Amino acid sequence: MLAESIWQALSQVSDAETLAILEKNPEMEQTILIETRREMLKAGRAELAEIFWRNTISEEVYQEELARLDERIQVWERIEDSFDTLHQKEGTV
């Protein structure tokens, strides 16, 4: 995962240096935001499955919430695709 590797690299420098890097590279910050949000939604999907398999929620509730999460994941994937396309046109990716 790109966001994780970027954060690992940034964790080696001070907060001020990190902010300076992100200010100079706004596309890096956007990439981190997009990937982090998508990964959070995927984690939510996995947690929902765990709750369902423990019989804590009904299949109907599971399917409704799963559809909502999948829709949100697709939105973030479209945002990422648009971001990638824009930066490919600009030659910054």
N, C-alpha and C positions, 0 to 999 in steps of 0.2 A: 504494500500500500504506500503510495506516494506521500500522503499526508503524514503517516507515521514516520517515514524516513526523514522527511523535512523537519518534523518536530524533534526527532532525535538529534539531528544536526544542530538545530537551533538551541537545544537544551544545553549545549556545550559553551554557549556565550551568554553574556549578561543580558538582562531585560532590555537595557538601553540599546545594546547592539542588535538584539532581536528586532526591536521596534524599527531601528534604522534600516535593517535588511528588508523588513516587510514594507516600509515606506518606499524604498527604492525599487521593490519588486511587487507591485500590487497584484500581479497575476499569481504569484506564489500564495499570497493571502487568500485570494479567491479560490484557488485550488484546494487549499487546506479547508476552507469553509465548506465547499461543495462536498468534498470527500468525507469530511467529518460528519456532516449532517446525514449523508446517505448511509454511512456506517452506523450511525445512531439508530436510524430507522430499521436497518437490517437487524441490529441487535434487538430492537423492540419486537420485530417479527419472530425472532428465535425465542424470546421470552414468552410471547403470546402462545407459541406452539407448546412450550413447556407447561404453561398454565392449563392449556387444553388437555394435554396428555395426563395431567394430574387430576383430571375431571373436576377442576375448579370452576370452569365455565362450560356452557353448553356448546354444542357444535354450531348452532345458529349464531350465537354471540361470537364464537371464534371466526366463522366465515365472514361475518359483517366487519369485524375489526381487521381481519386479514386483508379484506378488499380495500379498506381505508388505508392501511399501511402500504399495500402494494401500489395504490394510486399515488401516494406521497413519494414513494421511492421512484416511481416513473417520472414524476415531476422533476425531481432532483437529477435524474439521469438525462432528461431533456435539457435542463439548465446546463449540465456539464457538457453535453454535446454541442449546445449553442456556444458555450464559452470556448470549447476547443475549435469549433469552426471559425469563430471570430478571430481567435489568435493565430490560426493557420493562415487566414487571409492577411493578417497584419505581419506575419512572419515572426511572431514572438513565442511560439511553442516549438 
